[in-house]
Amino acid sequence: MAQEVVLEKQDRIVGRHVFGNLYDVDPEILRDRDFLLNVVLEAVKIANMKLVEAKSWEFGGKKGGVSVISLVEESHIALHTWVEYRYATLDVYTCGDHSDPKAAFDYIVSKLKPGRYQTFYADRSS
């Protein structure tokens, strides 16, 4: 059985994770693969991350969506959209203390312009 770990003051934060759900997004934005890829690439720069590779895919035709994955030296950005639900999920995870996952998350949200969204945070510690 898994045991919950409670962070102690001496625990070291090795990664920061910002993730969330975006609702009521314009379907035209959610299906625009090139736009979404460029938004993620710009977020990498804004957050002071070092890009390794970025890929994007379209799924399910007009009702489907787009996935964009950016592998960065610090970890990743993952954006997944569902056109038919006007919905997207966004995941930004970084290791180290020189990059800013919140800045990347906020930039992507500003470009997708959701009607509402949720943001969650998790520190990863050793």
BANU-359756 format. One record per residue: x, y, z negated of N, C-alpha, C in turn. Coordinates in pm, whole numbers, plus 32768, in hexadecimal, padded with zeros to 4 digits. Atoms other than C-alpha are relative to their C-alpha. Example, Ala and Ser with C-alpha at 12.3 -4.5 7.8 and 13.67 -1.06 7.14 Angstrom:
residues 2
80597F89800084CE7E3E7CF4805A80788000 7FAE7F89800685577F967D367FB3806D7FB7 
***
This chain:
residues 126
80537F8B80008000800080008058807C8000 7FB47F837FF98082815D80597FEE804F7F80 80047FAF807980D682457F3D800E80928028 7FF77F727FE5809883BB7F4A807F80377FBF 7F867FC1803281D684867F217FE280917FDE 80107F76802A81CD85CA7E5F80878044800B 7F827FB97FEE82D786C67EC48032803A7F7D 7FBE7FC3807483CA872E7DB8804B807B8032 7FBA7F857FD9847D887E7DB780837FE38049 7F80801E7FC285C487D57E1C7FF17FC4808C 801480377F7A8527873A7F56801F806A8068 7FD77FA67F9685AC87D280937F9D7FF78073 80587FFC7F8B84C1883F81A980577FEC807C 7FB2801A7F88854A87A882E97FB180208080 80517FE17F8C842987F983CF7F8180487FD8 807F7FBA801682FA88D983ED7FA17FDC8072 806380307FA081BD886584987F86805C7FF9 80787FAD7FF580A8894F850C7FAA7FC0806D 805680437F9F7F7F88AF85B87F70802E7FEC 80897FD3800F7E1488F685FB7FA57FDB8073 806C80197FA07CD288E686C07FCE80868035 80307F867FBF7C5E89EF87B87F787FE28040 808A80187FD37AE88A0888027FD080728059 80417F9C7FAB7A168ABF89068064804A8059 7F9D7FC87FA37B348AF289FD7FC67FFD808C 802D7FF87F767AE78B5E8B61802E7F83804D 7FDA80797FB67ADF8A1F8C3680668019806F 7F9E7FE17F967BA48ACD8D4C808D80017FC8 7F7D800180417CC58AFF8C5A80297F717FDF 7FE38088802B7CAD899A8BDA80287FA38071 7FDF80587F907CCE89058D36807480358055 7F967FC17FB17DE189ED8DB7808A7FCD7FD2 7F85804480277F0F89098D9E807B805B8006 7F8B7FA87FF1800E8A088E1E8000806C7F94 800A7F9880687F918B178D3280267FC77F79 7FE5803C80837F9A8A2E8C0680937FDB7FF0 7F728021800680F889B38C588053807F7FE9 7FB67F83801081758B198C787FED803C7F75 801A7FCE808780D18B7B8B2E80577FB57F9B 7FAF8050805C817F8A5E8A7A809580228011 7F737FDC7FE982CE8AB48B1C802280887FC3 7FE97F7D803E82AD8C1D8AAB7FFF7FF47F68 80058015809082518BA8894C80847FC77FCC 7F7D8036802683988AE38941806380727FEC 7FA47F8D800B84588C27897E7FDD80577F88 802C7FA9806D83898CF4888A80257FC57F78 7FE58043808083C38BF2877680957FE27FED 7F6F8015800B853D8BE987B580237F6B8000 7FE4808F7FF0853C8A7B881D80557FEC807D 7FAE80217F8B862689D389167FBA7F91804E 804A805D7FAA856B89288A32805A7F8E8030 7FBF80757FC585D487C68A927FB77FDC8081 805080227F8B84B687748B807F6E801E7FE4 80907FEA800D834A87CC8BBF7FB97FB68071 805180497F9D824286FE8C727F6E80247FEB 80917FEB800C80D1872B8CBC7FB97F9A8059 805180627FB97FBF86428D327F6F802D7FFF 80907FE97FFA7E5586618DA07FBB7F797FF2 804B807B80187D56855E8D307F6C8016801B 809180037FF97BEF850F8D8C7FBB8061805E 80437FA87FA07BAB85FE8EAB7FCB80807FC2 80377F7F802C7AD087348E787FD07FFF7F70 80308007808B7A4686B98D2B80717FD97FA1 7F92803280527B99863F8CAE804B806D7FB6 7FAE7F9D80457CB6870F8C2F80907FF7802B 7F727FF57FE37E2687578C2C804C7FE37F80 7FA3801080707F4086E88B4A8085803E8028 7F7C7FC47FED808487AC8B2A80557FD77F89 7FA38028806881A887208A6780858045801D 7F7E7FBF7FF682E087EC8A2A805B7FC27F98 7F9C80378059840587318997806A806B7FEC 7F9B7F9C802284EB882288E480677FBF7FA4 7F9A80398058862F87E288287FCD7FF77F71 80347FFC80888572883886EB7F8D7F9E7FE9 8069806580048451874487367FA3800D8078 805C7FFF7F8F831E878F880E7F8F80677FF1 80837FBD7FF881EC8854887A7FA97FA58054 805F80527FB380BD878B88EB7F7A80498005 80827FC07FEB7F828826897E7FAA7FA18053 805D80587FBA7E57875289E77F798047800B 80807FBC7FEB7D1587DA8A7F7F957F9E802E 807880497FD57BB6874F8AB27FA18068803A 80517F9B7FBB7B0288248BB77F6D7FF37FDB 80908013801779AA878A8B7E7FD480297F74 80227FD8808979B887DD8A0A802F808E7FDE 7FC97F7980177A6189348A33805B80007F86 7FB4801F80797B5D88AE893880927FE18022 7F7380227FF07CD68890890D803C7FE37F77 7FB1801580797DC7880A880B808D8031801C 7F7A7FC77FF37F1988A987CE80557FD27F8B 7FA580398063804088138714808B803B8017 7F7A7FC67FF4818888CD86D380507FD17F87 7FAD8035806B82968822860980918025801A 7F747FDE7FF183F7889E85CD804F7FD47F86 7FA1801E806B852188328501806180767FF4 7FA27F9380158620891F846E7FB980807FDA 803D7F83802E85EB8A848404801180758060 7FEC7F917FA286438B4F853A7F8A8014805F 80727FF17FA684FE8B1585FA7F8180187FB0 807B7FD48043839F8B8E85AC7F867FBF8042 807280437FC282878A9785F97F7F80517FF9 80787FAC800C817E8B8D857F7FFA80678070 7FFD7F9F7F9181EC8C8D86827FD57FBE8083 802880487F8781C88B8787967F6B7FE37FFD 808E8020800F80748B1A87137FAB807E8019 804D7F847FF27FF48C8186F9800180348090 7FF97FD27F76806E8CD988567FA37FAD8059 805580567FAD7FC08BAD88F57F6C801C7FE5 808A7FDD80237E7D8BFB883A7FD880838042 80207F7D7FC57E8E8D6488B37FE77FF68097 801080107F707EA88CEF8A1D7F857FAB8025 807580547FE47D938BE88A087F7E80427FD5 80727FAE802A7CA68CDD895B7F877FAD7FD2 8072804F802F7BCD8BE3889E7F9A80587FB7 80667FBA804E7A848C568808801A7FF37F6B 7FD78018808B7AFF8BBE86C2806A7F938002 7F99806780087C1D8AE5865080247FE47F6F 7FD0802980837CB08A2C852780987FF18008 7F6F801080097E1C8A3084BA80217FAF7F83 7FD3805280707EC4892D83DC809880067FFA 7F6F7FF980158024892B8349802D7F877FB0 7FC2806A804F8105881782CB809680158000 7F6F8000800A82688829824C802D7F6F7FF8 7FC680878003833886F2828B8080800A7FAC 7F8E7FF4805B843586B38178804B7F7E7FF1 7FAD80778018854B85C78122800E7FEB7F69 
***
